[in-house]
Amino acid sequence: MKKAVKGGFLNATEVADYLMSKGVAFRDAHSIVGSIVIYCEDHEKAIEDLTIDEWKELS
C-alpha cells in the first residue's frame, strides 16, 4: 500500500492544503503543486523525498 500511495501523489492535496494555510491562494497552490508533481515525475521522486533546496526552488 505504501508503494502505491507514493507513486500516485495522493499527498499532493496535503501540500496544497499546507500552502493555502500559509496564505497562498487556491489557484496558486494548485499551480505550484502541479509543478511539483511534474518535477517529481521527471526526476523519478516522491514528494516526500524532495530536498529542502528543491522545495525552495519549486515554491
N, CA, C and O atoms as a CHARMM CRD file, in Angstrom:
* protein
*
  236
    1    1 MET  N      0.81800  -1.18000   0.00000 PROA 1      0.00000
    2    1 MET  CA     0.00000   0.00000   0.00000 PROA 1      0.00000
    3    1 MET  C      0.86900   1.25300   0.00000 PROA 1      0.00000
    4    1 MET  O      0.56300   2.22800  -0.68600 PROA 1      0.00000
    5    2 LYS  N      1.95200   1.22100   0.77400 PROA 2      0.00000
    6    2 LYS  CA     2.83000   2.39200   0.83500 PROA 2      0.00000
    7    2 LYS  C      3.39800   2.70600  -0.54400 PROA 2      0.00000
    8    2 LYS  O      3.47000   3.87100  -0.93800 PROA 2      0.00000
    9    3 LYS  N      3.79800   1.67900  -1.27200 PROA 3      0.00000
   10    3 LYS  CA     4.35400   1.87700  -2.60800 PROA 3      0.00000
   11    3 LYS  C      3.31400   2.48600  -3.54800 PROA 3      0.00000
   12    3 LYS  O      3.63700   3.36600  -4.34600 PROA 3      0.00000
   13    4 ALA  N      2.08700   2.02800  -3.45500 PROA 4      0.00000
   14    4 ALA  CA     1.02500   2.55700  -4.31200 PROA 4      0.00000
   15    4 ALA  C      0.73500   4.01900  -4.00000 PROA 4      0.00000
   16    4 ALA  O      0.51500   4.81600  -4.91200 PROA 4      0.00000
   17    5 VAL  N      0.73400   4.36900  -2.74500 PROA 5      0.00000
   18    5 VAL  CA     0.46800   5.75300  -2.34800 PROA 5      0.00000
   19    5 VAL  C      1.58700   6.67300  -2.81200 PROA 5      0.00000
   20    5 VAL  O      1.32300   7.76800  -3.31000 PROA 5      0.00000
   21    6 LYS  N      2.83600   6.23900  -2.65500 PROA 6      0.00000
   22    6 LYS  CA     3.97400   7.06800  -3.07500 PROA 6      0.00000
   23    6 LYS  C      3.92600   7.33400  -4.57400 PROA 6      0.00000
   24    6 LYS  O      4.26000   8.43300  -5.01800 PROA 6      0.00000
   25    7 GLY  N      3.51800   6.35000  -5.34800 PROA 7      0.00000
   26    7 GLY  CA     3.50600   6.50100  -6.79300 PROA 7      0.00000
   27    7 GLY  C      2.35000   7.32100  -7.32500 PROA 7      0.00000
   28    7 GLY  O      2.38700   7.77400  -8.46900 PROA 7      0.00000
   29    8 GLY  N      1.33000   7.51700  -6.51800 PROA 8      0.00000
   30    8 GLY  CA     0.13500   8.17800  -7.01300 PROA 8      0.00000
   31    8 GLY  C      0.00300   9.64400  -6.65100 PROA 8      0.00000
   32    8 GLY  O     -0.96600  10.29100  -7.04600 PROA 8      0.00000
   33    9 PHE  N      0.94900  10.17400  -5.91400 PROA 9      0.00000
   34    9 PHE  CA     0.92100  11.57400  -5.49600 PROA 9      0.00000
   35    9 PHE  C     -0.35500  11.93900  -4.73100 PROA 9      0.00000
   36    9 PHE  O     -0.88600  13.04000  -4.87500 PROA 9      0.00000
   37   10 LEU  N     -0.83400  11.00300  -3.92300 PROA 10     0.00000
   38   10 LEU  CA    -2.02100  11.28100  -3.12300 PROA 10     0.00000
   39   10 LEU  C     -1.77200  12.37400  -2.09400 PROA 10     0.00000
   40   10 LEU  O     -2.71200  13.02600  -1.63900 PROA 10     0.00000
   41   11 ASN  N     -0.50700  12.57900  -1.72500 PROA 11     0.00000
   42   11 ASN  CA    -0.18600  13.60700  -0.73200 PROA 11     0.00000
   43   11 ASN  C     -0.07300  14.99900  -1.35300 PROA 11     0.00000
   44   11 ASN  O      0.21900  15.96400  -0.64700 PROA 11     0.00000
   45   12 ALA  N     -0.29900  15.11600  -2.65700 PROA 12     0.00000
   46   12 ALA  CA    -0.26000  16.42600  -3.30600 PROA 12     0.00000
   47   12 ALA  C     -1.34800  17.34300  -2.74200 PROA 12     0.00000
   48   12 ALA  O     -1.15100  18.55400  -2.64000 PROA 12     0.00000
   49   13 THR  N     -2.48400  16.76800  -2.37900 PROA 13     0.00000
   50   13 THR  CA    -3.56400  17.55500  -1.78100 PROA 13     0.00000
   51   13 THR  C     -3.11800  18.14400  -0.45400 PROA 13     0.00000
   52   13 THR  O     -3.45700  19.28200  -0.12900 PROA 13     0.00000
   53   14 GLU  N     -2.35900  17.37400   0.31100 PROA 14     0.00000
   54   14 GLU  CA    -1.84800  17.87300   1.59200 PROA 14     0.00000
   55   14 GLU  C     -0.91000  19.05200   1.38900 PROA 14     0.00000
   56   14 GLU  O     -0.91400  19.99600   2.17900 PROA 14     0.00000
   57   15 VAL  N     -0.10800  19.00000   0.33600 PROA 15     0.00000
   58   15 VAL  CA     0.80200  20.10300   0.03500 PROA 15     0.00000
   59   15 VAL  C     -0.00400  21.34800  -0.31100 PROA 15     0.00000
   60   15 VAL  O      0.30900  22.44000   0.16300 PROA 15     0.00000
   61   16 ALA  N     -1.03500  21.19600  -1.12900 PROA 16     0.00000
   62   16 ALA  CA    -1.88700  22.33200  -1.48900 PROA 16     0.00000
   63   16 ALA  C     -2.57200  22.90200  -0.25400 PROA 16     0.00000
   64   16 ALA  O     -2.63600  24.12000  -0.08700 PROA 16     0.00000
   65   17 ASP  N     -3.08000  22.03800   0.60800 PROA 17     0.00000
   66   17 ASP  CA    -3.71900  22.49500   1.85200 PROA 17     0.00000
   67   17 ASP  C     -2.73300  23.26400   2.72500 PROA 17     0.00000
   68   17 ASP  O     -3.08600  24.28900   3.30800 PROA 17     0.00000
   69   18 TYR  N     -1.51700  22.77900   2.81500 PROA 18     0.00000
   70   18 TYR  CA    -0.49000  23.46000   3.60400 PROA 18     0.00000
   71   18 TYR  C     -0.21600  24.84700   3.03200 PROA 18     0.00000
   72   18 TYR  O     -0.17100  25.83100   3.77100 PROA 18     0.00000
   73   19 LEU  N     -0.03400  24.92300   1.72400 PROA 19     0.00000
   74   19 LEU  CA     0.24000  26.21900   1.09900 PROA 19     0.00000
   75   19 LEU  C     -0.90700  27.20200   1.35000 PROA 19     0.00000
   76   19 LEU  O     -0.67100  28.37700   1.63600 PROA 19     0.00000
   77   20 MET  N     -2.13900  26.72000   1.24400 PROA 20     0.00000
   78   20 MET  CA    -3.28200  27.59400   1.49000 PROA 20     0.00000
   79   20 MET  C     -3.33800  28.03400   2.95000 PROA 20     0.00000
   80   20 MET  O     -3.75800  29.15300   3.24500 PROA 20     0.00000
   81   21 SER  N     -2.91700  27.16400   3.86100 PROA 21     0.00000
   82   21 SER  CA    -2.91200  27.54200   5.27700 PROA 21     0.00000
   83   21 SER  C     -1.88400  28.63700   5.56400 PROA 21     0.00000
   84   21 SER  O     -1.95600  29.32800   6.58000 PROA 21     0.00000
   85   22 LYS  N     -0.92100  28.78000   4.64200 PROA 22     0.00000
   86   22 LYS  CA     0.10100  29.81800   4.76600 PROA 22     0.00000
   87   22 LYS  C     -0.25200  31.07500   3.97100 PROA 22     0.00000
   88   22 LYS  O      0.56900  31.98200   3.83400 PROA 22     0.00000
   89   23 GLY  N     -1.48800  31.12100   3.44500 PROA 23     0.00000
   90   23 GLY  CA    -1.95900  32.31900   2.77100 PROA 23     0.00000
   91   23 GLY  C     -1.85200  32.30200   1.25300 PROA 23     0.00000
   92   23 GLY  O     -2.14200  33.30900   0.60700 PROA 23     0.00000
   93   24 VAL  N     -1.44700  31.18900   0.67700 PROA 24     0.00000
   94   24 VAL  CA    -1.35600  31.08600  -0.78000 PROA 24     0.00000
   95   24 VAL  C     -2.76800  30.85100  -1.32500 PROA 24     0.00000
   96   24 VAL  O     -3.49600  29.99800  -0.81800 PROA 24     0.00000
   97   25 ALA  N     -3.14700  31.59600  -2.34300 PROA 25     0.00000
   98   25 ALA  CA    -4.46000  31.41900  -2.96500 PROA 25     0.00000
   99   25 ALA  C     -4.57400  30.01900  -3.56200 PROA 25     0.00000
  100   25 ALA  O     -3.57600  29.43900  -3.98900 PROA 25     0.00000
  101   26 PHE  N     -5.79900  29.47700  -3.58900 PROA 26     0.00000
  102   26 PHE  CA    -6.01100  28.11700  -4.08500 PROA 26     0.00000
  103   26 PHE  C     -5.43200  27.93300  -5.47700 PROA 26     0.00000
  104   26 PHE  O     -4.71700  26.96200  -5.72500 PROA 26     0.00000
  105   27 ARG  N     -5.73100  28.85300  -6.39100 PROA 27     0.00000
  106   27 ARG  CA    -5.26600  28.68600  -7.77200 PROA 27     0.00000
  107   27 ARG  C     -3.74000  28.67200  -7.84800 PROA 27     0.00000
  108   27 ARG  O     -3.16300  27.95400  -8.66400 PROA 27     0.00000
  109   28 ASP  N     -3.08300  29.47300  -6.99000 PROA 28     0.00000
  110   28 ASP  CA    -1.62100  29.48600  -6.96300 PROA 28     0.00000
  111   28 ASP  C     -1.07900  28.20200  -6.34700 PROA 28     0.00000
  112   28 ASP  O     -0.10000  27.63500  -6.83300 PROA 28     0.00000
  113   29 ALA  N     -1.72300  27.74500  -5.26900 PROA 29     0.00000
  114   29 ALA  CA    -1.30500  26.48400  -4.63700 PROA 29     0.00000
  115   29 ALA  C     -1.46000  25.33200  -5.62000 PROA 29     0.00000
  116   29 ALA  O     -0.59400  24.46200  -5.70500 PROA 29     0.00000
  117   30 HSD  N     -2.55000  25.32600  -6.35200 PROA 30     0.00000
  118   30 HSD  CA    -2.79600  24.28200  -7.33800 PROA 30     0.00000
  119   30 HSD  C     -1.71500  24.29000  -8.41300 PROA 30     0.00000
  120   30 HSD  O     -1.23200  23.23100  -8.81400 PROA 30     0.00000
  121   31 SER  N     -1.34000  25.45400  -8.87200 PROA 31     0.00000
  122   31 SER  CA    -0.29100  25.58500  -9.88600 PROA 31     0.00000
  123   31 SER  C      1.06200  25.12500  -9.35500 PROA 31     0.00000
  124   31 SER  O      1.79800  24.42000 -10.04400 PROA 31     0.00000
  125   32 ILE  N      1.38600  25.52500  -8.12800 PROA 32     0.00000
  126   32 ILE  CA     2.65000  25.12500  -7.50600 PROA 32     0.00000
  127   32 ILE  C      2.71400  23.60500  -7.35800 PROA 32     0.00000
  128   32 ILE  O      3.72400  22.98300  -7.68800 PROA 32     0.00000
  129   33 VAL  N      1.63600  23.02000  -6.86300 PROA 33     0.00000
  130   33 VAL  CA     1.61200  21.57200  -6.65900 PROA 33     0.00000
  131   33 VAL  C      1.70100  20.84800  -8.00300 PROA 33     0.00000
  132   33 VAL  O      2.34500  19.80300  -8.10200 PROA 33     0.00000
  133   34 GLY  N      1.06400  21.39100  -9.02600 PROA 34     0.00000
  134   34 GLY  CA     1.18400  20.79300 -10.35800 PROA 34     0.00000
  135   34 GLY  C      2.62700  20.77200 -10.82100 PROA 34     0.00000
  136   34 GLY  O      3.09300  19.77800 -11.37900 PROA 34     0.00000
  137   35 SER  N      3.33300  21.86600 -10.59100 PROA 35     0.00000
  138   35 SER  CA     4.75300  21.93000 -10.95200 PROA 35     0.00000
  139   35 SER  C      5.57600  20.93000 -10.14500 PROA 35     0.00000
  140   35 SER  O      6.49500  20.30300 -10.67200 PROA 35     0.00000
  141   36 ILE  N      5.24500  20.78900  -8.87900 PROA 36     0.00000
  142   36 ILE  CA     5.95200  19.83900  -8.01700 PROA 36     0.00000
  143   36 ILE  C      5.75200  18.41300  -8.52000 PROA 36     0.00000
  144   36 ILE  O      6.70800  17.64200  -8.60000 PROA 36     0.00000
  145   37 VAL  N      4.52000  18.06400  -8.85800 PROA 37     0.00000
  146   37 VAL  CA     4.23100  16.71100  -9.34500 PROA 37     0.00000
  147   37 VAL  C      4.97200  16.43800 -10.65700 PROA 37     0.00000
  148   37 VAL  O      5.54500  15.36200 -10.83000 PROA 37     0.00000
  149   38 ILE  N      4.96500  17.39200 -11.56800 PROA 38     0.00000
  150   38 ILE  CA     5.69000  17.22100 -12.83600 PROA 38     0.00000
  151   38 ILE  C      7.18900  17.05200 -12.57400 PROA 38     0.00000
  152   38 ILE  O      7.83400  16.18700 -13.16800 PROA 38     0.00000
  153   39 TYR  N      7.73500  17.88000 -11.68600 PROA 39     0.00000
  154   39 TYR  CA     9.15300  17.77400 -11.33200 PROA 39     0.00000
  155   39 TYR  C      9.45400  16.37900 -10.77300 PROA 39     0.00000
  156   39 TYR  O     10.43600  15.74400 -11.15800 PROA 39     0.00000
  157   40 CYS  N      8.59900  15.91700  -9.86500 PROA 40     0.00000
  158   40 CYS  CA     8.81500  14.59900  -9.26300 PROA 40     0.00000
  159   40 CYS  C      8.75100  13.49200 -10.31100 PROA 40     0.00000
  160   40 CYS  O      9.56600  12.56900 -10.29400 PROA 40     0.00000
  161   41 GLU  N      7.79800  13.58400 -11.21000 PROA 41     0.00000
  162   41 GLU  CA     7.69900  12.56800 -12.26000 PROA 41     0.00000
  163   41 GLU  C      8.93900  12.59100 -13.15300 PROA 41     0.00000
  164   41 GLU  O      9.47900  11.54000 -13.50000 PROA 41     0.00000
  165   42 ASP  N      9.38400  13.78300 -13.51700 PROA 42     0.00000
  166   42 ASP  CA    10.55900  13.90400 -14.38800 PROA 42     0.00000
  167   42 ASP  C     11.83800  13.39500 -13.72700 PROA 42     0.00000
  168   42 ASP  O     12.74400  12.90400 -14.40000 PROA 42     0.00000
  169   43 HSD  N     11.89700  13.51900 -12.38600 PROA 43     0.00000
  170   43 HSD  CA    13.10400  13.12200 -11.65300 PROA 43     0.00000
  171   43 HSD  C     12.92600  11.81200 -10.88200 PROA 43     0.00000
  172   43 HSD  O     13.76700  11.44200 -10.06300 PROA 43     0.00000
  173   44 GLU  N     11.81300  11.11300 -11.15800 PROA 44     0.00000
  174   44 GLU  CA    11.51100   9.82700 -10.52200 PROA 44     0.00000
  175   44 GLU  C     11.65200   9.89500  -9.00600 PROA 44     0.00000
  176   44 GLU  O     12.33600   9.08100  -8.38600 PROA 44     0.00000
  177   45 LYS  N     10.97500  10.90400  -8.42400 PROA 45     0.00000
  178   45 LYS  CA    10.99400  11.10800  -6.97700 PROA 45     0.00000
  179   45 LYS  C      9.57400  11.16600  -6.45200 PROA 45     0.00000
  180   45 LYS  O      8.64000  11.48900  -7.18500 PROA 45     0.00000
  181   46 ALA  N      9.42300  10.85100  -5.18200 PROA 46     0.00000
  182   46 ALA  CA     8.15800  11.06200  -4.48500 PROA 46     0.00000
  183   46 ALA  C      8.20900  12.43500  -3.83000 PROA 46     0.00000
  184   46 ALA  O      9.28900  12.95300  -3.54900 PROA 46     0.00000
  185   47 ILE  N      7.05500  13.01700  -3.58900 PROA 47     0.00000
  186   47 ILE  CA     7.00400  14.34300  -2.98300 PROA 47     0.00000
  187   47 ILE  C      7.78600  14.37400  -1.66900 PROA 47     0.00000
  188   47 ILE  O      8.52900  15.31800  -1.40100 PROA 47     0.00000
  189   48 GLU  N      7.61300  13.35100  -0.86700 PROA 48     0.00000
  190   48 GLU  CA     8.26500  13.34600   0.45000 PROA 48     0.00000
  191   48 GLU  C      9.77500  13.15600   0.37000 PROA 48     0.00000
  192   48 GLU  O     10.46900  13.28600   1.37800 PROA 48     0.00000
  193   49 ASP  N     10.28500  12.85000  -0.81400 PROA 49     0.00000
  194   49 ASP  CA    11.72900  12.66500  -0.98400 PROA 49     0.00000
  195   49 ASP  C     12.44000  13.92700  -1.48300 PROA 49     0.00000
  196   49 ASP  O     13.65800  13.91700  -1.66600 PROA 49     0.00000
  197   50 LEU  N     11.69500  15.00700  -1.70300 PROA 50     0.00000
  198   50 LEU  CA    12.31500  16.24900  -2.15800 PROA 50     0.00000
  199   50 LEU  C     13.19000  16.84500  -1.06300 PROA 50     0.00000
  200   50 LEU  O     12.86900  16.76200   0.12300 PROA 50     0.00000
  201   51 THR  N     14.28900  17.44200  -1.47700 PROA 51     0.00000
  202   51 THR  CA    15.16100  18.11200  -0.51200 PROA 51     0.00000
  203   51 THR  C     14.61200  19.51700  -0.22400 PROA 51     0.00000
  204   51 THR  O     13.76200  20.02300  -0.95800 PROA 51     0.00000
  205   52 ILE  N     15.09600  20.12000   0.82500 PROA 52     0.00000
  206   52 ILE  CA    14.66000  21.47800   1.15800 PROA 52     0.00000
  207   52 ILE  C     15.02000  22.45000   0.03200 PROA 52     0.00000
  208   52 ILE  O     14.26900  23.38600  -0.24100 PROA 52     0.00000
  209   53 ASP  N     16.14700  22.23500  -0.61300 PROA 53     0.00000
  210   53 ASP  CA    16.52300  23.10700  -1.74300 PROA 53     0.00000
  211   53 ASP  C     15.55200  22.94800  -2.90700 PROA 53     0.00000
  212   53 ASP  O     15.21200  23.92600  -3.57200 PROA 53     0.00000
  213   54 GLU  N     15.11000  21.72800  -3.15300 PROA 54     0.00000
  214   54 GLU  CA    14.12700  21.51600  -4.21900 PROA 54     0.00000
  215   54 GLU  C     12.80400  22.18300  -3.87400 PROA 54     0.00000
  216   54 GLU  O     12.17300  22.79900  -4.73300 PROA 54     0.00000
  217   55 TRP  N     12.37700  22.06200  -2.60300 PROA 55     0.00000
  218   55 TRP  CA    11.14600  22.73500  -2.16500 PROA 55     0.00000
  219   55 TRP  C     11.24000  24.23700  -2.38300 PROA 55     0.00000
  220   55 TRP  O     10.30000  24.85800  -2.88000 PROA 55     0.00000
  221   56 LYS  N     12.36800  24.81500  -2.01400 PROA 56     0.00000
  222   56 LYS  CA    12.54600  26.25400  -2.18800 PROA 56     0.00000
  223   56 LYS  C     12.50500  26.65500  -3.65500 PROA 56     0.00000
  224   56 LYS  O     11.91100  27.67200  -4.01200 PROA 56     0.00000
  225   57 GLU  N     13.12900  25.86000  -4.49200 PROA 57     0.00000
  226   57 GLU  CA    13.15200  26.15700  -5.92500 PROA 57     0.00000
  227   57 GLU  C     11.75400  26.05100  -6.52800 PROA 57     0.00000
  228   57 GLU  O     11.38100  26.85500  -7.38200 PROA 57     0.00000
  229   58 LEU  N     10.99400  25.07600  -6.09200 PROA 58     0.00000
  230   58 LEU  CA     9.68700  24.80900  -6.67900 PROA 58     0.00000
  231   58 LEU  C      8.57700  25.72000  -6.15300 PROA 58     0.00000
  232   58 LEU  O      7.53800  25.87500  -6.79400 PROA 58     0.00000
  233   59 SER  N      8.79900  26.30500  -5.00800 PROA 59     0.00000
  234   59 SER  CA     7.73900  27.16000  -4.46800 PROA 59     0.00000
  235   59 SER  C      8.26900  28.53200  -4.17300 PROA 59     0.00000
  236   59 SER  O      7.52400  29.39500  -3.71000 PROA 59     0.00000
